[in-house]
Amino acid sequence: HSFIQYINHSCFPNIFFDTTAFKVVCLQPVKPRDELCYFYPATEWQMAQPFQCVCGSGNCLGYIGGAFYLSKETLSRYRFSDFIAQQLKTKHLE
């Protein structure tokens, strides 16, 4: 999955990395020259290097630290890798 590190983050992503099926899934239409971007918490539980997002989308979350830190409301707006989905399920059962 080393190629993922070269794709920028957005709080309004146009792609999703299905790390189980090893596929890139388009979440919205992508035209030539569009920058590909994905939602980092979709594959990151607790980021070693969190950051302040400046993606500029209307639903920008600001602080990006990983899926662990997201509210239930925010979680409902995104698609997550199977690993992160399982981590979220476990977290919210506690």
C-alpha positions in Angstrom: 0.0 0.0 0.0 3.0 2.3 -0.3 1.4 4.3 -3.1 -1.2 5.6 -0.7 1.4 7.9 0.9 1.5 9.9 -2.4 -2.2 10.8 -2.5 -3.4 13.9 -0.8 -6.1 14.1 1.9 -9.4 15.8 1.5 -12.5 16.0 3.7 -14.5 15.7 0.4 -12.6 12.8 -1.2 -13.1 11.7 -4.8 -11.6 8.2 -4.3 -11.5 5.5 -1.7 -8.9 2.8 -1.2 -10.4 -0.6 -0.7 -7.4 -2.2 1.0 -9.1 -5.6 1.3 -9.9 -5.9 -2.4 -6.8 -3.8 -3.5 -9.0 -1.5 -5.5 -9.4 2.2 -6.0 -13.1 3.2 -5.9 -14.3 6.5 -7.3 -16.7 8.2 -4.9 -17.6 10.9 -7.4 -16.8 11.6 -11.0 -13.1 12.1 -11.8 -12.1 14.0 -14.9 -8.7 14.2 -16.6 -6.4 16.5 -14.6 -8.5 16.2 -11.4 -6.4 15.7 -8.4 -7.1 12.3 -6.7 -7.6 12.7 -3.0 -8.9 10.5 -0.2 -10.0 10.8 3.4 -7.0 9.8 5.4 -9.0 8.4 8.4 -10.6 5.9 6.0 -7.4 3.9 6.4 -5.8 5.4 9.5 -6.9 4.7 13.0 -4.5 6.9 15.0 -2.1 8.9 12.9 1.5 9.2 13.9 1.6 12.7 12.3 -1.8 14.3 12.7 -2.3 17.7 11.0 -4.5 20.7 10.6 -6.5 20.2 7.3 -6.7 23.1 4.9 -8.6 21.2 2.1 -11.1 24.0 1.8 -14.2 21.8 1.4 -17.4 23.0 3.0 -17.3 20.1 5.4 -13.6 20.4 6.3 -13.0 18.8 9.7 -9.9 20.8 10.6 -7.9 18.5 12.8 -7.1 15.1 11.1 -5.8 12.6 13.6 -7.4 9.3 12.4 -10.7 7.6 12.6 -10.4 7.0 16.3 -11.1 10.7 16.9 -14.1 11.2 14.7 -17.7 11.7 16.1 -20.4 9.3 15.2 -22.0 12.0 13.1 -18.8 12.4 11.1 -18.3 8.7 10.8 -21.7 8.4 9.0 -20.5 10.6 6.1 -17.5 8.5 5.1 -16.5 5.0 3.8 -13.8 3.2 5.8 -11.5 0.3 5.1 -12.5 -3.0 6.6 -9.8 -2.7 9.2 -11.0 0.7 10.3 -14.6 -0.3 10.2 -13.8 -3.2 12.6 -11.9 -0.9 14.9 -14.8 1.5 15.0 -17.3 -1.3 15.7 -15.2 -2.5 18.6 -14.7 1.1 19.9 -18.4 1.8 19.9 -19.3 -1.4 21.6 -17.2 -0.5 24.7 
